[in-house]
Amino acid sequence: MSWRELITVDPAICHGHACFQGTRIMVSVVLDNLAAGLTEEQVRDEFPSLPDGAIGAALAYAAALASERVYAFR
């Protein structure tokens, strides 16, 4: 399953931040918790309404964003 099937951006939901389909759980919140050292199980316990595959989708989404070319303007 592609992350595009689980992650949505809607200006009417969470001010347009990327969220998991059918929830108001922002992808950034899940990634922040993982970065802080929580295990996948702990994240799922904190957010029981996360759809199956959400954590893998969040990581794939972050990888896709990280692979984008960023230009610094000076």
Phi, psi and omega in degrees: 000135180278150178298334181296339178279341183249343185245134182227155175233121181223120182304337181274354181238124178051040176057028176085007176285151179297126180230165175278137183312129176080006180227175171246026178271117181283142178302321181298327179293317179295315180295320177299318179294319177296318180295331179282355175107000177291146177280166177302321180297318179295320178296316179296324177294322179289328183231074185296343179273004176299133177291157176303136178086001185295320183292317176297322178295320179298318179293320178294322177296315179298319179296320179296318178294321182292335181275354177292148179279127180247130180251129177264130178256135180240000000 
